[in-house]
Structures are given as C-alpha cells and as structure tokens.
Amino acid sequence: MADLFAAYAPRDDHMESARPGPPDDLSIHTMTAADVDVVAAIRDERDGSGHSGHVVWARSAMARRARAPDDFEIIVARVADAAIGYACVWRIAPSETAPSNAVPDGLYLGGVVVRPPFRRLGIGRALTAWRMPWIFARSDAAYYFANSINRTSHDLHREFGFREIRRGIWAPGVPFTGGEGVLFRADRPED
Ligand SMILES: CC(C)(COP(=O)(O)OP(=O)(O)OC[C@H]1O[C@@H](n2cnc3c(N)ncnc32)[C@H](O)[C@@H]1OP(=O)(O)O)[C@@H](O)C(=O)NCCC(=O)NCCS
C-alpha cells in the first residue's frame, strides 16, 4: 500500500523548465462498466483495504451517476490504453441534522487519484481541468475539501482559482485522519 497522500514536493523556480507536459497518449473519458475493475485496483493500491470493497464502490458510483447525472460524474485517465487515474464530482447536501460545521450544499471535486508511477506528469491537473467546466455548466461555485496535511492537493487545486473558506469542517463519511478538514471554493469565471 502506498501512502494515502503524495509526499509534498513543491517545484523550485529553477525546476520550472523541467516541468514535463502530460503524455501525448493521455486521454480522459467518463467511466464505463469496463473500468470498474481497474478503478477498484487504483483505489486498493492507494489504501490497501481490499479490491472487492472498491468494486462495490465503483459500481455504486456508476449507479449514482445513472440516477443523478447532474449531481455526480466519474472520469478515468488513460495512458497507452491503461487506466492510471480517476476523479469524481459529486453533490453534497448535508441533512438538517448535520453538525454546524458541515460543508455547504454544492458540487464538489473529489476522489482524484493518479497511480504513483504516473504522478507529476500533469495528469491530476488534466483531470481537474476536465471537471471545472462540468461544474460551472451546472453551478456558480465549485467546492472541494482536503485534509490540512495534504498540501499536494492544496497546490494542485490553487491554479484553478480555489481559495480557502474554512478549517475544521465536517463532511459526511470523511475522517480527516492526522489533520483537519479544509474547505475551498472557486467561483465561475465571468464570461
Ligand atoms: C494529488 C494527485 C492526484 C496529483 O496528481 P499528479 O498527476 O501527480 O499532479 P500533476 O502532475 O497534475 O500536478 C499538478 C500540480 O499539483 C501540484 N502537485 C502535484 N504533486 C505535488 C507534490 N508531490 N508536491 C507538491 N505539489 C504537487 C503542483 O502544483 C503541480 O504542478 P507542477 O508539477 O507544475 O509543480 C496525486 O498526487 C495523488 O493521486 N495523490 C494521492 C491521492 C490524493 O491525495 N488526492 C487528493 C485528495 S483531495
């Protein structure tokens, strides 16, 4: 099992010229039934909790999209025809009995994972760039939250206009182990 979060390694100014572009054969598409197994494998590689539980998760993700296509999307990144990452968008609508620090109702970027051998090639950025117009076609605001210790995630999202809104947030089913939850928001750009 790899670490849950990528080690934080900000790029120095002198490394700017070394920034690689995404692979020429990178493609991004919405997840299909044929991707269930490999998305489960990517999730298991990350957290080691077992393939079968992640298959259930991936199938339920497909079902959720079929039920509410404007509230949920899941996409897969491929390089040379192999799936090497995935990412989601979902609506979170906390119930009236949720804690007072619950995240607001809205469309959230979530669940972006790139397989370790393919990281730092611009694939997380490409998965995020795909999802921003999807959200802005449906909402004035895009949200995401991350563990405070996942500074890699904060840096990835910053270039998309996200700004920190609140710390110590509650989000359904997310434990924020080792840190606290941080909520970010980006507004739809003016035309
Ligand atoms: C976060 C994650 C998806 C990034 O994917 P990636 O394909 O490696 O990201 P990219 O190559 O597109 O990087 C885009 C920008 O994100 C930031 N970034 C990515 N990895 C970073 C790292 N290890 N340290 C610091 N910043 C990083 C940088 O600003 C980077 O731009 P740069 O390479 O030009 O400096 C990947 O590290 C991952 O799967 N992590 C584990 C799961 C996770 O934490 N998901 C986020 C939960 S909210």
The ligand as an SDF file (V2000), in Angstrom:
LIG
                    3D

 48 50  0  0  0  0  0  0  0  0999 V2000
   -2.8770   14.7050   -5.7950 C   0  0  0  0  0  0  0  0  0  0  0  0
   -2.5700   13.8940   -7.0740 C   0  0  0  0  0  0  0  0  0  0  0  0
   -3.8810   13.4490   -7.7250 C   0  0  0  0  0  0  0  0  0  0  0  0
   -1.8020   14.8150   -8.0470 C   0  0  0  0  0  0  0  0  0  0  0  0
   -1.6870   14.1240   -9.3040 O   0  0  0  0  0  0  0  0  0  0  0  0
   -0.4700   14.3980  -10.3070 P   0  0  0  0  0  0  0  0  0  0  0  0
   -0.8410   13.8430  -11.6240 O   0  0  0  0  0  0  0  0  0  0  0  0
    0.7960   13.9430   -9.7120 O   0  0  0  0  0  0  0  0  0  0  0  0
   -0.4800   16.0040  -10.3510 O   0  0  0  0  0  0  0  0  0  0  0  0
    0.0950   16.9330  -11.5220 P   0  0  0  0  0  0  0  0  0  0  0  0
    1.3310   16.3340  -12.0980 O   0  0  0  0  0  0  0  0  0  0  0  0
   -1.0030   17.2480  -12.4770 O   0  0  0  0  0  0  0  0  0  0  0  0
    0.4910   18.2370  -10.7090 O   0  0  0  0  0  0  0  0  0  0  0  0
   -0.1990   19.4810  -10.8680 C   0  0  0  0  0  0  0  0  0  0  0  0
    0.2340   20.4050   -9.7540 C   0  0  0  0  0  0  0  0  0  0  0  0
   -0.1640   19.8900   -8.4810 O   0  0  0  0  0  0  0  0  0  0  0  0
    0.8440   20.1780   -7.5120 C   0  0  0  0  0  0  0  0  0  0  0  0
    1.4990   18.9450   -7.0840 N   0  0  0  0  0  0  0  0  0  0  0  0
    1.3420   17.6930   -7.6000 C   0  0  0  0  0  0  0  0  0  0  0  0
    2.0790   16.8000   -6.9100 N   0  0  0  0  0  0  0  0  0  0  0  0
    2.7310   17.5140   -5.9670 C   0  0  0  0  0  0  0  0  0  0  0  0
    3.6340   17.1720   -4.9300 C   0  0  0  0  0  0  0  0  0  0  0  0
    4.0250   15.9030   -4.7220 N   0  0  0  0  0  0  0  0  0  0  0  0
    4.0820   18.1630   -4.1150 N   0  0  0  0  0  0  0  0  0  0  0  0
    3.7070   19.4410   -4.2870 C   0  0  0  0  0  0  0  0  0  0  0  0
    2.8300   19.8310   -5.2600 N   0  0  0  0  0  0  0  0  0  0  0  0
    2.3630   18.8760   -6.0720 C   0  0  0  0  0  0  0  0  0  0  0  0
    1.8570   21.0500   -8.2010 C   0  0  0  0  0  0  0  0  0  0  0  0
    1.4310   22.3940   -8.0960 O   0  0  0  0  0  0  0  0  0  0  0  0
    1.7350   20.5270   -9.6170 C   0  0  0  0  0  0  0  0  0  0  0  0
    2.2330   21.4290  -10.5690 O   0  0  0  0  0  0  0  0  0  0  0  0
    3.7730   21.3120  -11.0330 P   0  0  0  0  0  0  0  0  0  0  0  0
    4.1000   19.8630  -11.2420 O   0  0  0  0  0  0  0  0  0  0  0  0
    3.7700   22.0790  -12.2880 O   0  0  0  0  0  0  0  0  0  0  0  0
    4.5810   21.8860   -9.9300 O   0  0  0  0  0  0  0  0  0  0  0  0
   -1.6660   12.6640   -6.7600 C   0  0  0  0  0  0  0  0  0  0  0  0
   -0.5520   13.0840   -6.0080 O   0  0  0  0  0  0  0  0  0  0  0  0
   -2.3930   11.5920   -5.9570 C   0  0  0  0  0  0  0  0  0  0  0  0
   -3.0240   10.6990   -6.5210 O   0  0  0  0  0  0  0  0  0  0  0  0
   -2.3010   11.6970   -4.6160 N   0  0  0  0  0  0  0  0  0  0  0  0
   -2.9880   10.7340   -3.7360 C   0  0  0  0  0  0  0  0  0  0  0  0
   -4.4720   10.9870   -3.6790 C   0  0  0  0  0  0  0  0  0  0  0  0
   -4.8060   12.3920   -3.1820 C   0  0  0  0  0  0  0  0  0  0  0  0
   -4.2130   12.9230   -2.2540 O   0  0  0  0  0  0  0  0  0  0  0  0
   -5.8200   13.0070   -3.8180 N   0  0  0  0  0  0  0  0  0  0  0  0
   -6.3070   14.3280   -3.4510 C   0  0  0  0  0  0  0  0  0  0  0  0
   -7.3460   14.2140   -2.3770 C   0  0  0  0  0  0  0  0  0  0  0  0
   -8.1770   15.7910   -2.1460 S   0  0  0  0  0  0  0  0  0  0  0  0
  1  2  1  0
  2  3  1  0
  2  4  1  0
  2 36  1  0
  4  5  1  0
  5  6  1  0
  6  7  2  0
  6  8  1  0
  6  9  1  0
  9 10  1  0
 10 11  2  0
 10 12  1  0
 10 13  1  0
 13 14  1  0
 14 15  1  0
 15 16  1  0
 15 30  1  0
 16 17  1  0
 17 18  1  0
 17 28  1  0
 18 19  1  0
 18 27  1  0
 19 20  2  0
 20 21  1  0
 21 22  1  0
 21 27  2  0
 22 23  1  0
 22 24  2  0
 24 25  1  0
 25 26  2  0
 26 27  1  0
 28 29  1  0
 28 30  1  0
 30 31  1  0
 31 32  1  0
 32 33  2  0
 32 34  1  0
 32 35  1  0
 36 37  1  0
 36 38  1  0
 38 39  2  0
 38 40  1  0
 40 41  1  0
 41 42  1  0
 42 43  1  0
 43 44  2  0
 43 45  1  0
 45 46  1  0
 46 47  1  0
 47 48  1  0
M  END
$$$$
